[in-house]
Amino acid sequence: MPFWHIVPALLSLLSLAAFTVAETDDPVLSNERVVFQLDQGDIEFAFFPEVAPVTSAHIFQLVQLGLYESNQIFRVDKGFVAQTSDVVSGRLLALNPQQQEFASKQVPLEVKEGVKHHEGILSMARGGDPGSGSSSFFICYGTAPHLDMQYGVFGVVLHGMDVMHKLEGLPTKREGIFVMPVDRVTIHNTYWYILGKPMPGLTLPGDTAMAIRKEDAGCSAKFKDLKQRFLAL
């Protein structure tokens, strides 16, 4: 079943669960954890499923499909944000048919009062249309109140902000509104795990890894399990 057909059901289930999001900078974390591996080190993050259920499920799916492997952090604006490229334009590896199906999917703007942009926060990049977020997201280096309620916060870095700060020391250049590293910052590998469960193999590029993903992550079964896990928080 296409992902976009599952979103209304996910929203309905979340509504029935009657989640109450406190006005706090520290929303409930998912048990799903994601790790990006760079030359500078590893970055690990978790999701805020009560704050951004659709975005959390979407980004997690892209990670499971290996779409951030060989992508890049194209923007490093010291003291402000570091931002990933979208997975269509930023990857070095070609997209396979399964990845192409989901790479350009968009998500609605999801915001909650009291959930603020501060150091370590993950938030969706977008164009002028609030619902144009797809796969590019940014990690905050500090507080950014002008972004609150305008961009969708969906997670937080748990480990690796020291790695993110290393990027601030790289030589940069300016292209339009973007401050960009002179040399490419590649996300070489990604993996994910669930607290309390065995860690899966690394989602390394290649036919073997993709065969494992297809066996392990059929769309309908995967999202049924994902909804259950997010609702179980």
Helices and strands as residue ranges (DSSP letters): H 3-16, E 32-38, E 41-47, H 53-64, E 73-77, E 81-84, H 97-103, E 121-124, E 137-140, G 145-147, E 153-159, H 161-167, E 172-175, E 178-181, E 189-194, H 207-216, H 219-231
